[in-house]
């Protein structure tokens, strides 16, 4: 009986992992507050030849285009499982570069104060080690929340427009990594 129970537990755990990318197991569904989100897509962020992180996008319902994703209401999550150590400055620079590449000057002006709040949060994290999981969650009632390995960092950042600016880092017209964009939109499974 115990062997059968153990086998069932192992099979259930394997079934819960939707995909494995670069050795990182990603769940098919996650809970965010009272919301259940589904894995829309995931892939590896590479810079030059270096694998930086596995990025995963979780949404209330699958979306096949940037417009589908940005138009969805409710909770959302971008998860980054680091494949190498990163400094706080590297995190800040990457986020700022991605936001600036996908926003007009007028949009950047509206986001400026909140971008500084995100920078302060990232700097407070310090270095993030290989294997760490950095999540950028959007909860409509509170805004954008940053967590590292499940521990909340900084204060939530208000506004769905801010979270959509973050999403454009990966899904915008000038994404940080074109193959990762396709993967996060579920087009490269």
Beta strands, then each sheet from edge to edge (+ up, - down):
strand 1: 17-21
strand 2: 24-27
strand 3: 29-32
strand 4: 35-47
strand 5: 50-59
strand 6: 76-82
strand 7: 133-139
strand 8: 143-148
strand 9: 151-157
sheet 1: 1+ 2-
sheet 2: 3+ 4- 5+ 6- 7+ 8- 9+
end
